[in-house]
Amino acid sequence: MNLLTINSFDCSAQASGGVNQTTVALTTYFTKHCGIHCFLGFFEPLPPGKEPLPLFEGRICLNRNLDREAFSRFLTGNHIDVVQVNFLKKQNLVVMPQLYEIAHQCGAKLIYAFHMCPGFQVVTYGSWERMLYGWKHSDSAVPETKKWLMTKTQPVWKPLARRILQTKYRIPYESSDRVVVLSKNYFAPYLYYAGIKHSDKMIAIGNSLRFSQFATEEDIQSKEKTAIVVARFDEDTKRISLALKAWREIEKEPQYQDWKLQLVGDGRDMPFYRYLVEKWNLQRVEFTGQQNPMEYYMRASIFLMTSSAEGWPMVLMEAAQMGTPIVAMDSFGSLHDMVKDGLNGRIVPNNNIQAFSSALREVMSHEKMRKNMAVQAIQTSKAFRMENIASQWKNLFDELMQDKQ
């Protein structure tokens, strides 16, 4: 079987984007273990200094003014059976109907893979603390005020945003044979934004683990009394201020004085988080900077997530691999694929600081429960090993191949 994957960007070993990493990992596995011949299409070439990966048997550079004859020749000349279009930048979506039409003319099927949380475009987060910080300590006062107002008025403008976004979801749905999302919990929101009632084309395939290592029983027994956040320091999406606000409640209680919180990462909002730690006089918060997170997962006893939205956060699966139970806010559907409340972690209502602090106290206070959760976290993560995820993709390809006959 011959597979053409189309991304917004060419693939490189140096690129860190999630779509790039997923494409590289799956292509490597398909080539080595499934006998699939892999090709790559892209709209933007690599910048100077980055070398394209020699994983693909052929490449084609596309643009929004699609050269139909060149694309047709590429498909027929390489005997492409399946075209997989990964989530595209909005300016490139206009070519989807043409890609679909030409693929069918050449005897190929087309898959659209949506690697995001449906509706991510309308997720906004502004807070009073961030707005005040913007006025006092930076030049971002006006943007932060707008974010705060947008957050407060979201119920008013969100229905209008849905109508504006509809074509961005409907075009790829109507221009594909299957639409792959990261979780079954994304079927309903995707269809909601597309303005479509049925889900005949929808299928869910999560992302695979990036690492093959799993924590052992000995590793679980040697964990420290540490909670961690691993994230890009971007308040708009990661909302680390909510984790700090919950931790402020923890530090008030003497029975948790031997616990600490580590923030692993870096980003534009680092000064804001340092400001909150100082303002709230938090004594047991440590900033590690940008690090390889594996050793932090290994030592930590609890992983915290307060994001406003995620597609499929790899940090959750990496934490689970290392036997780190998760306490997370219920803000995105794929969370329920990875975390089973009470089994390998805790899920609390979105934006509920009191519930988040309470769940954190519960996991911190009960060592036996915490270690049982750690064991279950490791077992849960194994369902997302590469061979399992690649098998789901292979089954989809085989199904489409049968439809061609």
N, C-alpha and C positions, 0 to 999 in steps of 0.2 A: 504493500500500500504506500502511496505517495501523499504526503501532507504538506500543504503550504500554510504557514502561520504568518499572519499580517499584523504588525505592530505599528504604533506611531513612530517608533525609533528603531534604528538598527541595533543589534545586540552586541554587547561588549562585556568582557570579563570585569572591566573597571566600573561599569554602570551599576548603581545600587537600587534602581527602581524595582518595585515588586513584580511588574509585568515582565521586565527583563529577566529577573532571577527565576521566575516561574517558567518562562520560555526556555531558558538555558537548561534548567533541571529536567524538565519533561523531555526536551529534545535529546539530551544525553541518554536518558533512560530508554526512550523509544528506539533510538538508534542501536543501542547495545543489546537490548533485551526483547524488543518486539518486532524487529525486522522492518521498521517503518523508515522510509526514505524521507528526510525532512528538508524543506526549503523555507526561505524567509522572504517576506515582503515588508517594506517599511516606507514611511513617508518622509522621514528626516534622517539623513546620513549622520554618522558619528562625527563629533568635532575633532579637530586636529589633536593628535596625541593618543587617541583611543583606537585600538585595533579591532576590527571585526573578528568574531570567533569563527574558527574553521569547522564549526559543527554542521553547517548546512551545505547541501549538495548544489545549491544554486540560490541566487538572490535577485530580487527585482525591486527597484526604487520606483515608488508611485507618487502621484500628486493629485490634488483635488480636481485638476483638469485631466481626468484619466485618459491615457492612451489606450483605447479599447483594443486595437489590433495588437499592440505589444503585449498587453495582459493576456489576451486570448492565445497568442503564440506561446507565451510562457507556460500557460496551463496545458496546452496540447503537447508542446514539445517535451515537457517533463512528466506527462501522463499523470497530472494531479487528480487525485480521487476526492480529497476533502480540503476545503479552504476553511481555516479557522481564523476569524477576525477577532482580535482582542480589543478591549475597550479603546476607542479612538478619541483623540482630541476633537472637540466639537466641529472645527472647521473641516475635518476630513470625513465626517459622517455623511456628507452629501454624496459621496461615491458609493455608499453601501448598495443602493438599488442597482447600480451598474455592475458592481462586483457580483452580486447575486445573479443577475441576468446572464452575464458572460460565463460564470461558473456553470450554470445549468446548460447553457449552449454547448459547453465543452465537456459535459457529462460529469461534472463534479458537484458535490453537495457543499453547503456553506453553513458554518457554525458561527454564532456570535457569542463571545465569552465576555461577560460583564464582571469585572474584577473589583467592583466597588459595592458599597452599601446603597441600595436604591434610595434616591432622595438626598444623597450627600450634598448636592448643590445647595439645598435650602437649610442645611444645618448651620446654625450660627450660635455663638456663645459670647456674651458680654456680661461682665459682672461689675458691681459697684466698686469692688476693690481695684479691679483692673482699670476702671475709668478714673478713679481718684489717683492711682499711680500715674496714669497717662498725663493728668493735669499737673502733677507735682514734680515728676521726675523725668519726663521725656517729651518728645515732640509729637506724640501720638494721641494727644487729647481728643481731637475731633474724631478720628477714626474709632477710638475706643468708646466715645459717647454714642456714635452711630451704632456700634455693635450692641451696646447695652440697650438702646432703644429698639433695635431690631429683635433682640431676644425677648423683651417685654411685650412687643406687639406681634409676635409670631403667629398667634391664632388668627390675626386679622389678614396678614398678607400671604400666609402659606397656601391657601386655596388658589390664589392668583398665580403664585409661583408654579404650582402644579400645571396650570394651563400653559404657561410659558415654556415649561420643560417637556411638554408632552411629545413633541416631535423628536426630541433627543432619545426617547425611549421607544416610540412607535416605529420610527424608521428602521432601526436595526432589527426589531421584532418582525416586521413585515418583510424584511429583506434577508431572511435566513431560514434554514430548515430546522434548526434547533437553537434555543437561547440557553446558555449555560450560566447559572449564577452560583454563588459560593455556598448557599444554604437554601433548603426548602422554605425557610422562614423569610426568604427574599422574594418568593413567588408573588405573594399578594401585593407588597409595596411596588415591585417592578410593574405589575399589571395596572396598579392604581395610577402610577405616573404616566404609563403609556395610554391610559384610557381604554384598556382592553379587559374584557370580562373572563375570557377562558384562558387556560394555561396548557394547551395541547403541546406547545413547542418547548415548554420549560423543563429543564433538568438541573439538578444540583450536584456539583462536584467541588469539594473544598480543596484547599491548597495542601501540598505535602510538607512534611517536616524537612527542614534543611540539614539537620544533623542526625547522625545515626546513633549517637551516644544516649544512653538512658541511665538515670541514677540507680544505684543499688540500695539494698536494705541498709548496708553500712553507711552509705551517704546520707540516708534519711536520719539515721541515729545521730549523726555528727553535725546536724544543722544548727545554726546559731539563732539567737532570738533577734532576728532581723526581718523587717518587712521592706520590700523593695518596689520601686517604680522604675521601669526601663522604657524610655520614650524619647522622642524628639521634643525638645522643650518649646512647644507651640501651644499657647493657652487656648487658641481658637478651637483646636481639635482634641487636645489631650487633657485639658482642664486639670492640670496637676494641682492647681490651687485648691480643688475640692479634696484631694488626698491630704494636703497640708491642713486644711480646715478640720478634717476628721482626726488627723493626728494630734491637733491641738487639744482635742478632748481627751485623747489617750494620755498625753503627758500630764494632765491634771490629776491622774489617778496613780497613787504610789505603788500599787501592785504591779505596774508595768514599767517601773523605772529601769529595769534591766533590758528593756527592748529599745531598739533604735530603728529609724527609717533611713534608707539609702535611696537617693535619687541618682540613677545612672543614666547619663546622657548629657546633651548640650543643646543649645539653640537660642533663638533670639529672645526668648522670655526668661532666660537664666537670671538677669538682674531683678526681674519682677519676683521670682520665687525666693531669691536671697532677701529681697525687701520684706516679703511676708514672714520669712523665718525670723528676721530681726524684729519686725513689728510685733509679732505674737510671742516673742521671746522663747522660741522653740530651742530646746537644749540638746535634743537627740536626733537631729536631722543632719545627714552627711551628704554633701555633693561630691560625687566621684569624678565628674567629667565624662567625656566620651571614652568608653571602655569596651573591650570584648566582654559581653554580658554573661558568658557561660559560667565563669567562676562565681559570679554574684548570684546567679540562679542556684548554683550548687550549695552555696552557704546559707541562702535565705530560707526562712520558714514560711513566708507568706508573700504573694505577689498582688499588688494593687493596680486596678485599672479604673479610671474615671473618665474615659474618652467620651466626647459628645457623639461620635459615630466612628465605626470602623468597618472595613470590608471583611477581611479575615486576618486579624492581627497575629502575626507569626510569634510575637513575644509571648502570647498566652500559651501557645503550644510548646515553645522552648522552655518556659517556666514549668509546664506540666511534665515535660520529659525529665526535668531535673528534680521531680518530686516536690514541687513548690505549689501548695494549694493556693487558689485564686479567690480574691474578694473583688467583685466587679459590680459596676452599675449597669443596669439593664437598658442599654442605649442602642444596641444593634443586634440583629437577628442571629448572626452566626455564633454569638456568645453561647447560645444554648446547644450548639453542636459540640462545643469544647468543654463547657462547664455544666455539670449536673448539680443543681443546688442541694447542698447537704451531703453530697457524695465525694466530690473532689474539690469543692470550694463553696462559696456562697455568692448568690446573685441577689442584689437588693434593688428596689425601685430607683429609677433614674432620678438624679438630682437630690436624693434623700440623704442628707449628711448624717442625720440621726440614725437611720437604718444602717448606713455604711459603718459608722463608728461602732454600733452595737454588734454587727457581724464580725468586725475586726476584733473586738473584745472577746467574742465567743471563741474564735479560732485561736487567739493568743492564750486564752485561759485554760483550754482543755488539750493538754499535750497528746493524750491517747487519740482523741478525735483528729487532731491535726496530723498525726503520723499516719492514721488510716486514710485520711484525705490524700496525703502524699503518695501512698501506694496506689490509690485509685486514679490519681492524676497521671501517673506513669502509664497505667493500663489504658486509660482513655486515649492518651496521646498515640499509642501504638496503632490505633485504627487509621492514622493519617501518615503511615510510612509510605515512602514513594511507591513501592510495589502495589499497594492498595489503591492509591490515587491514580496511578498510571493504568491500572486494570479497568477502572471506571471509564477513563478516556478511551481505552482500546475497545471496550464494549460499545461505547457510543459510535466510534468509527465503524465497527463491524455492523452495527444496526443500520447506519446510513449506507454502507456498501450494499447491504441486502436490499435496501429500498431502490438502489440503482438498477438492480437486476430485473 
